[in-house]
Amino acid sequence: MKPLYFTVLCLYMVCTGATAATTDELSANGMSKAPKASTSIHADHKYHTRVGSHGMVLFTDGAELYASHLPLYYSPHDYQLIYTVVSQHKAKLIAYLQAGSTSHSNMVTLLPENFDLNKLVDGERFSIPAQFYKGHFERGGTKWLGKSELIFEKLLFKRRLVKQYKPSHSDEDSVTDEPDEKWTSISLGDKYLYIHLIGERPSFDALFIVDDCQTTLENKQGESVPSKAQINEVFSHCGSPVLVYFETQDFAY
């Protein structure tokens, strides 16, 4: 009799909707309902969070401060991003950066507290505590000025990197084709910022500020990764060229 009674009871619950009431009771008691099978957590990029430690290099045109994200080939760091930033230490930072502009000696990097890089990808304006470093924060740089609020003011440039994963990484939404152009430029008031479009390994990250550039830029060097001397030659015809950032290590084989 027990098997028959159990079968009848189950049929009664299905037919009368008793199970739905039971699920609602669980929810009312603080237990979540199971998600519907049709719901996808991959509906848009916001669900692919890029929370992490996102270092930046700081540079200036003499009037404003700018931060360029230090990208890598894999998520959550797979974006070239350049922002106008605001700091209470603006005057001191600009003076220090300009003092070393010709010798490329006064590098400043910054490390905000952990956050989701999608905030920058989406062009959000927000404030976050950040620590400045003289030199590269991961390569022997020293803390400077203490931790303070940094405002990411305005997105100026964004580009996702070409897919170049190490075996332990995967991300189906990454760019897979090489850019046709090797450089692009954006206006910084009366100056121009030239940005190298990072390609497949081996490649490099580079930022140049110039007053003017009448001739179309070409990669004159035969090698895919130039030396500083070679990259300066590329911009030798431009007005007052200043190499503000140059990185090869993160994009080598």
Residue, then its C-alpha position, 0 to 999 in steps of 0.5 A: m500500500k505504501p508505494l501506491y499511496f506515494t504515487v497517488l500523492c505525487l500525482y496530486m501535487v503535480c496536478t494541483g500545483a502544490t509544488a509551486a506553492t512549496t517553491d514560493e514558501l522557500s523563497a519567502n523563507g530567504m531561499s532563492k528560486a532556481p534560475k530558469a533554464s533559458t536564462s543566460i549569464h552571457a547575455d552581454h559583456k557586463y556579465h563577463t566581469r573584469v574585476g582585478s588589479h589594473g595598473m596604468v601608466l601616467f603621462t601628460d601633454g603639459a596641461e592635463l593628466y592622462a592614464s593608459h591602461l597596461p594591457l595584456y593579451y587575455s581577460p581581464h586586461d585585454y583592452q587598450l584604454i586611455y582616459t583623462v584623469v584628475s588628481q589632487h597632485k596634478a601640478k606635482l605630477i605634471a612637473y615630474l613627468q615633464a622634467g624627464s620627458t626628453s630622457h624618458s627617465n621619469m616614469v609614473t605608474l599608478l595602481p587603483e584599488n581593485f575594480d571592474l575594467n568594464k567601467l572604463v570600457d563603458g566610458e564611465r566617470f568615477s573616483i577610486p583610491a589609487q597609489f602612484y609609483k615612481g617607475h613601474f609598480e611591478r618592476g621595482g617602482t617606489k610608492w609616491l605621494g600616498k594613496s589618494e582619490l583619482i577621478f577617471e574623467k573621460l574616455l579618449f580611446k579604447r580597443r580590444l587586443v588581438k587574441q593571443y592567449k596562453p594555454s590557461h586562458s580563453d575568451e570567445d569574444s576576443v578580437t582575432d584579426e590583425p589591424d590594417e593600420k599600425w598607428t592611430s591618433i587622437s587630438l589632445g588640444d593643440k597636440y596629437l597622441y599617436i597610439h600603437l595598435i598592439g598586434e600579434r606576438p611579438s608586438f609593443d605598446a607605444l605612445f607618442i605626443v607630437d605638435d603636428c604630423q603632416t606625413t602618413l606614418e609607416n613602420k619604417q623598421g623591418e622588424s616587428v618590434p623596434s628599438k627606441a632609436q628605431i621608433n623615434e626615427v618613425f616620428s622624426h618628421c613630426g613636430s616636437p615628438v615625445l615618446v611618453y611610453f614604450e613597452t615590449q616585455d608584455f608582448a614578447y613570445 
